[in-house]
Structures are given as structure tokens and as C-alpha cells.
Amino acid sequence: MIELRDVSREFQVGDECVHALRHVDLTIHAGEYVAIMGPSGSGKSTLLNILGLLDRPNAGSYRLAGVETTTLDEEQRAQLRQQQIGFVFQAFHLVPRLTAAENIELPMMLAAVEPDERRHRVDEVLQAMGLSDRAHHRPDQLSGGQRQRVAIGRAIVMRPGLLLADEPTGNLDQHSGQEVIEVLEKLNNQGITLLMVTHDPGLGRRARRTIHMLDGAVEQGR
């Protein structure tokens, strides 16, 4: 699913060159459940941005589902991202004026999916997220846990093979966070590859593999 070979990412900050990633080698197979952990500034977010095709490495190779991504132009990268990757963020990033159903539908509208298919998939996802009775509620009418489940629904409605979750429980209370993690783990059990960035050791232990980062370097965990 994911193969990184000798990947490096550098940023110029004033006169200083910051090495955000240093010669990263990483393989993640389809269907894995992986937690990415490490202190602030260790390179977790940079790694996630590269895996999500939101950023490019300065050097090295990144193959996603057999495709070498570093040679793709921006349109090709956007298309591959749309087909293969779903994102779940700590801050939800829902559109405030849209209902839960409309937020979930949005990626399909951008991808020009037919209306009948959009309605079918939205109903399917709402049911899977336990939100059928909240379909017409706007984000400000939902709890934090419900908003995150809407965000997960939006992330999976295009049926990606890879789900990238960046601190998905960071803004939630313990009960809501537990519900969200169980939803993500259920998706993983159904075959989606799940990569989760977290500072929470308890969440890290739930993953089948943990990758620790320090100063831009990756070490394979358990």
C-alpha cells in the first residue's frame, strides 16, 4: 500500500534549514492499523502530509498503491488523493452552513458522482456512523463526537483504501473519543488501512503497530 524509500523533507526558515524528515524508509501494507507517535516537532505532521499527497519530499521515493507519486503533476496527485485517501482531522473542518448529510456528500459533488449514487452512499454512511437521525442537523447542532463521525463519514464516502487520522480524538471528551476510535477500528476491520497520529499512549497501544518518530527520523515499532 505505502512504500517510502530514503524520503527527506527540508524547510528553509530564515537562514536556517530545518530537516523535518531524514532519510525515512517505511512500508505499510494494505489493511494495517498503525499509530504514529513522537514529541512535538518530531516530523509526524510532515510525514502525514507527504503520505496524504499534500506535500512533496525533497528527495526519495513514495509509492502509493503501486504508483510512484513523486513524478506526478498536481492534477494527477489530486486525482490519486481523491481515489485513495481519506482524511480525519482533530478540528473536524466541517462546512458550518451544510447539514451532516451535505457535508458527507460534498466530496462526491466535487468528483461529479451522479446524484442517485450520492444519495445512496450518503444514506449508507449515515447509517454506518449511527447518524441517520442527525442527517439534517448542521455542525453547531451536533455534539463533538457526532461532528467527528460526520467528518469520518465524509472521509470514507469516496471509498478510499487509506484513512489518515490526525489526533482524531484531540477535541473530544473520553466517552466521545472512545466512540470515534471504535468507529475507526471498525473501518479498519472492514479493510481500510488506518494511520493515526496521536500523543495518547493508550490510543497508541490499541494499534497493531506503532511507529515512533524523533527529530525527523522513523523507527519501526512493535
N, C-alpha and C positions, 0 to 999 in steps of 0.2 A: 504493500500500500504506500509506504513512505520510505524513501531512501535518501539520506543526506550523506554526502561524502566530502570531507575536508571543507566544510562550509564556514566562511568567516564573514563578519559584518562589522564595518568600521564607520564611525560618525566623526565628522570634524566639528568640534565645539570650540570656537575661537581659535586659538593657536594649538589646541590640544587634540590629538587623535584618540578617540575612545574606542577600545576594542570590545564591542558588545557581544560578539560571538567569536570564538577562537578555534578554528580547525575542528568543527563538530562532525563527528561520524555518528549516525543514528539510523536504525532500522526499526520500523513499526509495522507489524503485519496486520492484514485486514482482520477486523473483529476484536482487536486488543482493547484493553481498558488501562490507560496509562495516566499516572499523575506526574506532573512536572512541578518540582519543588525547589526552593532555594531562597536566600535572602533577597531583599530589595536590591536592584542593580546587578543581579547575577546573570541576567540575559533571558529570563523567562518570557517576557513580553516580546522581545525581539525575535526569539525563536518562534513564538506563536504567530507573529506577523508574517514571518517567512513561510511557515507551514501553511498559513491561510492565503498565501499569494497576495498579501497586502504590502509586502516589501520584497526587495531582491537582495541576495547576498552579494558581497563584493567579489567573492571567489568561491569556488566549489560547485558541486552538482546537487540538485534537488529533483528527484524523480517522484512524481505522484501518480499512482495507478498506472505505472509504466511509462508516463510521459515526462520527458526532460523539460522542466519548467523554465530553466534559466535562459533558454533560447527563444521562448515565446514572446510575441509582442503583447502590448497591453490588452488589445481586444481578445486575443487568444487566451490570455491569463484570466480575463474576466469571464469568458465562456467556461473555462475549466473550473473556475471557482464556483460558478453558478451550478454546474453539473455535479460537482464532487464534494463541496464543503458547506457545512452549516456552522453558524457562529452563535454562541450564547455569551453575553457579557454581564458583568456584575451590575451595571446600571440599566439593564433591560433594553433601553433605546427603542421603546415603542413610540409610534406616532400618536400624540395625545388626542387629536380630534377623530381618530379612527376607532371603531369598535374592536373588540377582541377578534372577531371573525375577519374584519377588514385588514387588521394588522397581519394576521396569518396569511391572508390572500395576497398581500402586496408583492412578495417575490414572484408569484405566478403571473401577476399582471405585467410586471416588468419583463418576464420571459415570454409573454404573449401566449400563455396557455389558454385554451378555449374555455369560455365561461362555464359550460356544463361540467367540465373536468375540474375547474377551480372550485365550484360549489361542492362537488363530490369530495374532493380532497380536504376542503375546509371542514366539512361535517365530520369526516373521518378523523382528522387531527383533533378537533374539539372534543370528540368523544374519547379519544385516546388520552387526552390531557385532563379529562374529568371536568371540562369547561362548557359542556353543551348548554347549561343553564345560564352561562355568562356570555354567550355569543354576541349579544348586542350591548354589552357594557363597555364603556370607554375605560382606559387605564386608570383614571382617577376614581373610578367606581369599583376598582378591584383591590384586593389585598396584595402585599408584596409577593407572596408565594404564587398567587394567581397570575400576576403580571409576568413573573419569570416563566410560568408554564406557557403563557401566551408566546413569550419570546422563544421558548424551546419549540413550540408548535410552528412558529414562523421559520425557525432554523431547519426543520425537518420536512417541511411541506414539499420541497423540491426533491425529496428522497435522496439526500446525499449519502455517500459512503463514509464520510469523515465528519465528525462533530467536534469542534474546538470550543471548549468552555473555559472562560477566563474568570476565575473566582466566582462561580455561579451562585454561591450561597452567601457572598460577602455582605449583601444588604438585607439579609433575611434573619428572622429570629430562628431559634433552634428547631422548632416544630416545622416551620415552613421550609427551612433548609433541608431537613430530613425528607420531606415530601419531594422536593426538587431533585435531590440526589437519587431517590428511588425511581423517579421518572427517567433520569438519565441512564441509570443502571439497567432499567427495563429495556430501553432503546438499544443499549449495548448488547443485552442478551438476545435481542432480535437481529443482531448482526452489524450494527453501526459501530465503526471504530471510534472510540471515545478518548480524547486527550483533554485532560483537565489541569489547568494551572491553579494551584491552591497553596495557601500558607498554613492550612489547617492539618496538623499531623494525623488527626482522626480520619479526615477525608482521604489523605494520602494512603493510609493503611487499607482503605476499602478497595483501592485499585489493585489490579492483578500485577502491575509492575510500576515501580516508582523510579523516576529519573531525577537525579539531584544535579543542580547547576551551581557553579561558583565561578565568579569572575569571567563569565562568558564561556566556560568550558562545561562539557556534559560528561557525567559518569553514569554508566548503566547501573540501575539499581536492581532490586530483587525481581 
